[in-house]
Amino acid sequence: MLYLWCLWAGVYILGACRPSGMREDADILVQVDGLSLTRSEVEKIIPLGSTPADSLLMAENYIKKWITDILIYEVAEDNLGRDEAEVNRLVEEYRRALLRHRYLEGMIHTKLSAEIQESDKRMYYDENARKFTLDKHLIKGLFIKVPVDAPGLENVRKWYKSEKLDAVENIEKYSIQNASIYDYFYDHWVDLDEALAKIPARISDKTQFLKTNRSFEFTDSTYCYFLNISEYLLAGHVAPYEYAQPQIEEVMINKRKVEFLRNFEEELYRDAVRKGDVIFYNAKP
C-alpha cells in the first residue's frame, strides 16, 4: 500500500513538469499481464477541487482495485478455463438480457408516455394528491454567483431582487461576461438544498430561512452569492402538479407496463410464426 502511495504521489507532484512531447509510455503508472493503467485514466476519477491528500487516497484505492480485479480475473480464468463454454454461454445470456431490457424500457416509455393524456395525469393527481407530499423544501427564483472583484456589483444587488423583465434581462446580460454560475428558475420548482449547496453559508434552520429571506446575499473571500426567492413550499405540503408530473407519469406507465409487454410479446410471437421465422419440429404451435 505504501508503494502505491509513493507511486501516485511522485506522479502527482511531477506530472505538471512532464514535457508535452514525452512518449505516451511515460503516462503509464502500472502494468499487469500486459495491461496498463495510465495517469490520465486515474485523474479522470478524481473530482475537481479535491485536496492533494484526498486525491492521493482516491488514486491509491483505485490503482489497488484495478490491480486486484485483473489478478482475480487471472485466477478465475486459470481455475475455470475448462468451463469456458459455460462462461461464454452465460455472457451471451447476459448480453441478450441486457439488450432486451434496454430496448423494452426505451420502447415502453416512448409509447406509453405518448398514450398518457394530460387530462389522465391531472385526474390521477387530483385523486391522489396526498401521495405526493413533499419531503423537501422547494423554491422558485434566481441565483447568481460572481467574483468579488467583478464590476457593477451594486447593480447586481438591485437587479437580482426584482422579478421585473428588465431586471432579469440585465442580470442575464451581465452573467454572460461576469457570472461563474447563473440559474433562472422563476418558472419551475427546484430543491432548496440543491440551491443552497452552491452557497458556502451555514444555514441550520431552513424553514426559518425561507420564512424570513426573500432575498439572500453571502460573500466570502472570492465570490458573492445572490439568491432571490419568488415562491417557496415547505416539506410536508402537497407537491404542486407540475413538480409531481414526472412521478405521476412514471406511476401510470408502471401500471400499464405489464399488460403492454404481454400484448407486445404475444403480437411479436404470432407475427414471427405467421411469417415462417419460427419453425416447429415434431410439434404444433
C-alpha positions as CSV (number, residue, x, y, z in Angstrom):
1,M,0.0,0.0,0.0
2,L,2.9,2.3,0.8
3,Y,4.3,1.6,-2.6
4,L,1.1,2.7,-4.3
5,W,1.0,5.9,-2.3
6,C,4.6,6.7,-3.3
7,L,3.9,5.8,-6.9
8,W,0.9,8.2,-7.2
9,A,2.4,10.9,-5.0
10,G,5.5,11.0,-7.2
11,V,3.5,11.2,-10.4
12,Y,1.1,13.7,-8.8
13,I,3.9,16.1,-7.9
14,L,5.9,15.6,-11.1
15,G,3.1,15.4,-13.6
16,A,2.9,19.1,-14.2
17,C,6.6,19.1,-15.1
18,R,6.4,16.4,-17.8
19,P,7.4,17.7,-21.2
20,S,4.5,17.8,-23.6
21,G,6.4,15.8,-26.2
22,M,7.2,12.9,-23.9
23,R,6.2,9.4,-25.1
24,E,2.8,8.1,-24.0
25,D,4.6,5.3,-22.2
26,A,5.7,7.8,-19.6
27,D,2.0,8.2,-18.7
28,I,1.8,4.6,-17.6
29,L,1.5,4.1,-13.8
30,V,1.4,0.3,-13.5
31,Q,1.2,-2.8,-15.7
32,V,-0.2,-6.2,-15.0
33,D,0.0,-9.1,-17.5
34,G,0.4,-6.7,-20.4
35,L,-2.5,-4.4,-19.4
36,S,-1.6,-0.8,-18.5
37,L,-3.2,1.8,-16.2
38,T,-2.3,5.4,-17.1
39,R,-2.0,8.5,-15.0
40,S,-4.7,10.2,-17.2
41,E,-7.1,7.4,-16.5
42,V,-6.7,7.7,-12.8
43,E,-7.0,11.5,-13.0
44,K,-10.5,11.1,-14.5
45,I,-11.9,9.5,-11.4
46,I,-10.7,12.3,-9.1
47,P,-13.3,15.1,-8.6
48,L,-12.2,18.6,-9.4
49,G,-11.3,20.6,-6.4
50,S,-10.2,17.6,-4.4
51,T,-7.4,18.3,-1.9
52,P,-4.0,16.7,-2.6
53,A,-4.5,14.3,0.4
54,D,-7.9,13.2,-0.9
55,S,-6.6,12.9,-4.4
56,L,-3.8,10.6,-3.3
57,L,-6.2,8.4,-1.3
58,M,-8.6,8.0,-4.1
59,A,-5.9,7.3,-6.6
60,E,-4.3,4.7,-4.3
61,N,-7.6,2.9,-3.8
62,Y,-8.4,3.0,-7.5
63,I,-5.0,1.6,-8.5
64,K,-5.2,-1.2,-6.0
65,K,-8.7,-2.1,-7.1
66,W,-7.6,-2.1,-10.7
67,I,-4.7,-4.4,-10.0
68,T,-6.8,-6.7,-7.8
69,D,-9.5,-7.0,-10.4
70,I,-7.0,-8.2,-13.0
71,L,-5.4,-10.7,-10.6
72,I,-8.8,-12.1,-9.6
73,Y,-9.7,-12.5,-13.3
74,E,-6.5,-14.4,-14.0
75,V,-7.0,-16.7,-11.1
76,A,-10.6,-17.3,-12.1
77,E,-9.5,-17.9,-15.7
78,D,-6.9,-20.4,-14.6
79,N,-9.4,-22.3,-12.4
80,L,-12.4,-22.1,-14.6
81,G,-10.8,-22.3,-18.0
82,R,-12.2,-25.7,-18.7
83,D,-15.7,-24.2,-18.2
84,E,-15.1,-21.6,-20.9
85,A,-18.1,-22.8,-22.9
86,E,-20.3,-22.3,-19.9
87,V,-18.9,-18.9,-19.2
88,N,-19.4,-17.9,-22.8
89,R,-23.0,-19.1,-22.6
90,L,-23.7,-17.1,-19.5
91,V,-22.1,-14.0,-21.1
92,E,-24.2,-14.4,-24.2
93,E,-27.3,-14.8,-22.0
94,Y,-26.4,-11.7,-20.0
95,R,-25.8,-9.7,-23.3
96,R,-29.2,-10.8,-24.7
97,A,-31.0,-9.9,-21.4
98,L,-29.3,-6.5,-21.3
99,L,-30.2,-5.7,-24.9
100,R,-33.8,-6.8,-24.3
101,H,-34.1,-4.8,-21.1
102,R,-32.7,-1.6,-22.7
103,Y,-34.9,-1.9,-25.8
104,L,-38.1,-2.7,-23.9
105,E,-37.6,0.0,-21.3
106,G,-37.0,2.6,-24.0
107,M,-39.9,1.4,-26.1
108,I,-42.3,1.3,-23.1
109,H,-41.5,4.8,-22.0
110,T,-41.7,6.2,-25.6
111,K,-45.0,4.5,-26.5
112,L,-46.8,4.7,-23.1
113,S,-45.7,8.3,-22.5
114,A,-47.3,9.3,-25.8
115,E,-50.5,7.4,-24.9
116,I,-51.0,9.1,-21.4
117,Q,-53.1,12.1,-21.8
118,E,-52.6,15.3,-19.8
119,S,-56.1,15.0,-18.5
120,D,-55.4,11.5,-17.2
121,K,-52.4,12.7,-15.3
122,R,-54.3,15.7,-13.9
123,M,-57.1,13.4,-12.8
124,Y,-54.7,11.0,-11.1
125,Y,-53.1,13.9,-9.3
126,D,-56.4,15.3,-8.1
127,E,-57.5,11.8,-6.8
128,N,-54.1,11.0,-5.2
129,A,-52.7,14.4,-4.2
130,R,-51.8,13.2,-0.7
131,K,-49.5,10.6,-2.1
132,F,-47.3,13.4,-3.4
133,T,-46.5,15.1,-0.1
134,L,-43.1,16.9,-0.2
135,D,-40.2,15.5,1.7
136,K,-38.1,18.6,0.9
137,H,-38.4,22.3,0.6
138,L,-39.0,23.8,-2.9
139,I,-38.3,27.2,-4.2
140,K,-38.7,29.3,-7.4
141,G,-36.3,32.1,-8.0
142,L,-32.9,33.1,-9.4
143,F,-29.3,32.6,-8.3
144,I,-26.1,34.2,-9.5
145,K,-22.5,33.8,-8.3
146,V,-19.9,36.4,-9.3
147,P,-16.3,37.1,-8.3
148,V,-15.9,39.7,-5.5
149,D,-13.9,41.9,-7.9
150,A,-16.5,41.8,-10.7
151,P,-17.6,45.2,-12.0
152,G,-21.1,46.5,-11.3
153,L,-21.9,44.6,-8.1
154,E,-24.1,47.4,-6.9
155,N,-26.3,47.0,-10.0
156,V,-26.5,43.2,-9.4
157,R,-27.7,43.9,-5.8
158,K,-30.6,45.8,-7.3
159,W,-31.4,43.6,-10.2
160,Y,-31.4,40.2,-8.5
161,K,-34.1,41.2,-6.1
162,S,-36.5,42.2,-8.8
163,E,-38.7,39.8,-10.9
164,K,-39.4,42.5,-13.5
165,L,-38.5,41.7,-17.1
166,D,-35.9,44.5,-17.5
167,A,-34.1,43.5,-14.2
168,V,-34.0,39.8,-15.3
169,E,-32.7,40.8,-18.7
170,N,-30.0,42.9,-17.1
171,I,-28.9,40.0,-14.9
172,E,-28.8,37.7,-17.9
173,K,-26.7,40.1,-20.0
174,Y,-24.4,40.7,-17.0
175,S,-24.0,37.0,-16.3
176,I,-22.6,36.3,-19.8
177,Q,-19.5,38.2,-19.1
178,N,-19.2,38.1,-15.3
179,A,-21.0,35.2,-13.6
180,S,-19.5,31.9,-12.6
181,I,-23.0,30.5,-12.2
182,Y,-26.4,31.8,-13.3
183,D,-29.6,29.9,-12.7
184,Y,-33.0,31.1,-13.7
185,F,-35.8,29.1,-12.1
186,Y,-38.7,31.6,-11.7
187,D,-40.7,29.3,-13.9
188,H,-40.1,25.9,-12.2
189,W,-39.6,24.4,-8.7
190,V,-36.2,23.3,-7.5
191,D,-34.9,21.7,-4.4
192,L,-33.8,24.2,-1.8
193,D,-30.9,22.0,-0.8
194,E,-29.6,22.0,-4.3
195,A,-29.7,25.8,-4.5
196,L,-28.1,26.2,-1.1
197,A,-25.3,23.7,-2.0
198,K,-23.9,26.4,-4.3
199,I,-23.6,28.9,-1.4
200,P,-21.0,28.2,1.3
201,A,-23.1,29.7,4.1
202,R,-24.2,27.6,7.1
203,I,-28.0,27.6,7.4
204,S,-29.2,25.4,10.2
205,D,-32.9,26.2,10.2
206,K,-34.0,26.1,6.6
207,T,-37.7,26.5,7.4
208,Q,-37.0,29.8,9.2
209,F,-34.6,30.8,6.4
210,L,-37.4,30.6,3.9
211,K,-39.9,32.4,6.1
212,T,-37.5,35.3,6.7
213,N,-35.5,35.6,3.5
214,R,-37.0,36.6,0.2
215,S,-33.5,37.6,-1.0
216,F,-30.2,36.4,0.4
217,E,-26.6,37.6,-0.2
218,F,-23.4,36.0,1.0
219,T,-19.8,36.9,0.4
220,D,-16.6,35.0,1.0
221,S,-13.0,35.9,0.0
222,T,-13.5,35.0,-3.7
223,Y,-17.2,35.2,-4.6
224,C,-20.5,37.0,-4.0
225,Y,-23.6,34.8,-4.0
226,F,-27.1,36.2,-4.7
227,L,-30.3,34.2,-4.3
228,N,-33.8,35.6,-4.8
229,I,-36.8,33.5,-3.8
230,S,-40.1,34.3,-5.5
231,E,-42.1,31.4,-4.1
232,Y,-41.5,28.5,-1.7
233,L,-43.2,25.4,-0.5
234,L,-42.3,23.7,2.8
235,A,-41.7,20.0,3.2
236,G,-45.0,18.4,4.3
237,H,-47.1,20.3,1.9
238,V,-48.6,18.6,-1.2
239,A,-46.3,18.9,-4.2
240,P,-47.6,21.1,-7.0
241,Y,-48.9,19.3,-10.0
242,E,-46.0,20.5,-12.3
243,Y,-43.4,19.2,-9.9
244,A,-45.2,15.8,-9.3
245,Q,-46.0,15.3,-13.0
246,P,-42.9,13.2,-13.9
247,Q,-43.6,10.9,-10.9
248,I,-47.3,10.6,-11.9
249,E,-46.3,9.7,-15.4
250,E,-43.9,7.0,-14.1
251,V,-46.6,5.5,-11.8
252,M,-49.1,5.4,-14.7
253,I,-46.5,3.8,-17.0
254,N,-45.7,1.2,-14.5
255,K,-49.4,0.3,-14.1
256,R,-49.7,-0.2,-17.8
257,K,-46.4,-1.9,-18.4
258,V,-47.3,-5.5,-17.6
259,E,-50.3,-5.5,-20.0
260,F,-48.4,-3.7,-22.7
261,L,-45.5,-6.2,-22.5
262,R,-47.8,-9.2,-22.6
263,N,-49.6,-7.8,-25.7
264,F,-46.3,-6.9,-27.4
265,E,-44.7,-10.3,-26.8
266,E,-47.9,-12.1,-28.0
267,E,-48.1,-10.0,-31.1
268,L,-44.3,-10.5,-31.8
269,Y,-44.7,-14.2,-31.4
270,R,-47.7,-14.6,-33.7
271,D,-46.2,-12.4,-36.3
272,A,-42.9,-14.4,-36.4
273,V,-44.9,-17.7,-36.7
274,R,-47.1,-16.3,-39.4
275,K,-44.0,-15.1,-41.4
276,G,-42.4,-18.5,-41.1
277,D,-39.5,-17.1,-39.0
278,V,-40.2,-19.8,-36.4
279,I,-40.1,-23.5,-37.5
280,F,-41.5,-26.2,-35.3
281,Y,-40.3,-29.8,-35.5
282,N,-42.4,-32.6,-34.3
283,A,-44.7,-30.2,-32.5
284,K,-47.6,-27.9,-33.3
285,P,-47.6,-24.3,-32.4
